[in-house]
């Protein structure tokens, strides 16, 4: 069975290379190098070292993964003809994707892989930066850095920062959660005679600095509380402290029951911000809705029933399960296909016996306009609906006449008859794809704006409301309507 022996060139110069690795490299044939751009190689070249470098492959591809794929394929093909030696910067098992690919695929080719050792760049880097990794640290790949991976409270080391393009991508990712002037360190050739350590503000990370395959970026742990405010974990800490022994008396006494009204209020305030297309207001109101979720989750954790992880896990599982056309092998070409799949999966989850009525499953806590729309929608799905809006209009007129008759008779059934009017109006809204609940909300907001203008005019007059008749107040109201329609719209 053929063998690939992999050695690490270490992080520094030839003097730091273990004697055994030095002898193995000198006697190796054939010897392949991921890159010859390394202090050890430069010195061994002077001693007549013969090797094949994979540096030209980097010029052939736009993605690093493609580079690593080709290198591993070449090595596996070479090993089928006989034993080969492969050398990489640092340690073979630290930040070396080509080595991982070889370990994954060698067995299928009847090839064994032997790791021959080498010094990791991390030892030299910790020494240069004078940091203790036990405080918590991350080692991340600069060529595939993702914001979600960043743990800014730990020492963060970003390797594979080969050039200014990678440095620029790293900078942009870091600036999504860190201030533009946050101090970071560029570390080059740590542990060698060519070692360089330079502190720069984050925005200068990719400016006028020559980088190579021995370059790493060090991001010190964030200590400033306000920077951590972007972190979900920090939000959780704040909510836990508010509910803790030394927290806020109001927050500590809240229950799921007492918080219900606030969730409804914050949701409608968010809707208002969306309707006004006010981005800053939306951010604020989304935060208020999230606060309600976090408070409920913290109460659940305090009582030992559930935590925010359970909430996140539940919704993650549901989204993956109900989107097999995205996360599975189901095909959905249209929105109708998606909705049909969603309903089928939802029904399967609940079980056929659980929901006996077609109208089952409608929450009893829904506002009644919304509940009416859901009832009508479910009935329409099985054909219990008019094909066009005309008969729906006739139903509204019929219910109005019945209500008038009951009022004239002084009947006690006027409440029910009035409910029939509302139900029929919701049906009209459904035909025109109008959300009746939202429509009434918008009208309420409009009334409040116009009435506020009337109040303003009364106050400016120096009189009380009682001093004005309805005709005069209605004039203010009509003036408010005209101003709403004007380009300046000073009362919106």
WOFEN-V572372 format. One record per helix or strand. SS is the DSSP state (h for helix, s for strand). FROM is the first residue (numbers start at 0). LEN is the number of residues. Records with the same first field share a line. If there is no record, write none. Layout:
BEGIN
SS=FROM-LEN ; FROM-LEN
END
This chain:
BEGIN
s=1-7 ; 9-1 ; 30-3 ; 51-2 ; 83-5 ; 89-1 ; 110-5 ; 136-5 ; 154-5 ; 182-6 ; 195-6 ; 214-5
h=13-3 ; 18-9 ; 38-8 ; 54-6 ; 63-16 ; 96-9 ; 106-3 ; 120-9 ; 132-3 ; 141-3 ; 146-3 ; 163-11 ; 201-3 ; 224-4 ; 231-11 ; 248-4 ; 255-20 ; 278-24 ; 307-14 ; 323-4 ; 334-16 ; 367-14 ; 389-20 ; 413-18 ; 435-26 ; 464-3 ; 469-16
END
